[in-house]
């Protein structure tokens, strides 16, 4: 999980969700992509309050998780 309010990974310090976090989330929500997107959208909403002015949050939190 991310350290708030920076939304950085507590393990590696990269912007969350970092690559390991994304892989873990994809594994955890393997059978529920919609659930993953809802979870990420909720976190995006929370992060928007902490990271005001960052206009790439949707890419960071949601775009990577869409079905391909």
Phi and psi in degrees as GROMACS dihedral restraints (atoms count N, CA, C in turn):
[ dihedral_restraints ]
;  ai    aj    ak    al  type     phi  dphi    fc
    3     4     5     6     1   -85.9    20    10
    4     5     6     7     1   148.1    20    10
    6     7     8     9     1   -84.0    20    10
    7     8     9    10     1   128.1    20    10
    9    10    11    12     1  -102.2    20    10
   10    11    12    13     1   146.8    20    10
   12    13    14    15     1   -94.3    20    10
   13    14    15    16     1     4.8    20    10
   15    16    17    18     1   -78.4    20    10
   16    17    18    19     1   -21.3    20    10
   18    19    20    21     1    56.8    20    10
   19    20    21    22     1    45.9    20    10
   21    22    23    24     1  -109.3    20    10
   22    23    24    25     1   149.0    20    10
   24    25    26    27     1   -62.8    20    10
   25    26    27    28     1   134.0    20    10
   27    28    29    30     1   -71.2    20    10
   28    29    30    31     1   -18.6    20    10
   30    31    32    33     1   -92.8    20    10
   31    32    33    34     1   -54.2    20    10
   33    34    35    36     1  -106.0    20    10
   34    35    36    37     1   -14.0    20    10
   36    37    38    39     1    83.5    20    10
   37    38    39    40     1    -1.3    20    10
   39    40    41    42     1   -76.3    20    10
   40    41    42    43     1   163.1    20    10
   42    43    44    45     1   -58.0    20    10
   43    44    45    46     1   129.3    20    10
   45    46    47    48     1   -88.5    20    10
   46    47    48    49     1   138.7    20    10
   48    49    50    51     1   -83.4    20    10
   49    50    51    52     1   120.3    20    10
   51    52    53    54     1   -75.5    20    10
   52    53    54    55     1   176.2    20    10
   54    55    56    57     1   -56.9    20    10
   55    56    57    58     1   -47.5    20    10
   57    58    59    60     1   -61.8    20    10
   58    59    60    61     1   -37.5    20    10
   60    61    62    63     1   -66.1    20    10
   61    62    63    64     1   -40.3    20    10
   63    64    65    66     1   -62.1    20    10
   64    65    66    67     1   -44.9    20    10
   66    67    68    69     1   -61.7    20    10
   67    68    69    70     1   -42.4    20    10
   69    70    71    72     1   -63.9    20    10
   70    71    72    73     1   -42.5    20    10
   72    73    74    75     1   -65.4    20    10
   73    74    75    76     1   -42.1    20    10
   75    76    77    78     1   -62.3    20    10
   76    77    78    79     1   -37.5    20    10
   78    79    80    81     1   -67.9    20    10
   79    80    81    82     1   -44.1    20    10
   81    82    83    84     1   -64.9    20    10
   82    83    84    85     1   -37.6    20    10
   84    85    86    87     1  -106.0    20    10
   85    86    87    88     1    27.3    20    10
   87    88    89    90     1   -50.5    20    10
   88    89    90    91     1   -39.3    20    10
   90    91    92    93     1   -99.4    20    10
   91    92    93    94     1     6.9    20    10
   93    94    95    96     1  -145.3    20    10
   94    95    96    97     1    70.1    20    10
   96    97    98    99     1   -63.0    20    10
   97    98    99   100     1   -36.8    20    10
   99   100   101   102     1   -63.8    20    10
  100   101   102   103     1   -42.3    20    10
  102   103   104   105     1   -60.7    20    10
  103   104   105   106     1   -40.2    20    10
  105   106   107   108     1   -61.8    20    10
  106   107   108   109     1   -46.0    20    10
  108   109   110   111     1   -64.9    20    10
  109   110   111   112     1   -37.0    20    10
  111   112   113   114     1   -65.5    20    10
  112   113   114   115     1   -44.8    20    10
  114   115   116   117     1   -59.7    20    10
  115   116   117   118     1   -47.3    20    10
  117   118   119   120     1   -65.7    20    10
  118   119   120   121     1   -36.6    20    10
  120   121   122   123     1   -65.3    20    10
  121   122   123   124     1   -37.6    20    10
  123   124   125   126     1   -63.2    20    10
  124   125   126   127     1   -44.8    20    10
  126   127   128   129     1   -67.3    20    10
  127   128   129   130     1   -36.0    20    10
  129   130   131   132     1   -59.1    20    10
  130   131   132   133     1   -43.8    20    10
  132   133   134   135     1   -60.4    20    10
  133   134   135   136     1   -44.1    20    10
  135   136   137   138     1   -66.1    20    10
  136   137   138   139     1   -42.6    20    10
  138   139   140   141     1   -66.2    20    10
  139   140   141   142     1   -32.5    20    10
  141   142   143   144     1   -60.1    20    10
  142   143   144   145     1   -33.1    20    10
  144   145   146   147     1   -71.0    20    10
  145   146   147   148     1   -36.3    20    10
  147   148   149   150     1   -81.9    20    10
  148   149   150   151     1   -31.3    20    10
  150   151   152   153     1  -114.9    20    10
  151   152   153   154     1    44.1    20    10
  153   154   155   156     1   -52.5    20    10
  154   155   156   157     1   138.2    20    10
  156   157   158   159     1    91.5    20    10
  157   158   159   160     1    -6.9    20    10
  159   160   161   162     1   -89.5    20    10
  160   161   162   163     1   104.7    20    10
  162   163   164   165     1   -87.7    20    10
  163   164   165   166     1     7.5    20    10
  165   166   167   168     1  -108.5    20    10
  166   167   168   169     1    17.3    20    10
  168   169   170   171     1   -65.2    20    10
  169   170   171   172     1   -35.8    20    10
  171   172   173   174     1   -61.9    20    10
  172   173   174   175     1   -43.9    20    10
  174   175   176   177     1   -61.4    20    10
  175   176   177   178     1   -43.1    20    10
  177   178   179   180     1   -65.9    20    10
  178   179   180   181     1   -39.9    20    10
  180   181   182   183     1   -99.4    20    10
  181   182   183   184     1   -32.0    20    10
  183   184   185   186     1  -116.3    20    10
  184   185   186   187     1   -50.6    20    10
  186   187   188   189     1   -53.9    20    10
  187   188   189   190     1   -41.3    20    10
  189   190   191   192     1   -63.6    20    10
  190   191   192   193     1   -25.0    20    10
  192   193   194   195     1   -92.6    20    10
  193   194   195   196     1    -5.0    20    10
  195   196   197   198     1   -64.4    20    10
  196   197   198   199     1   149.9    20    10
  198   199   200   201     1   -63.4    20    10
  199   200   201   202     1   143.3    20    10
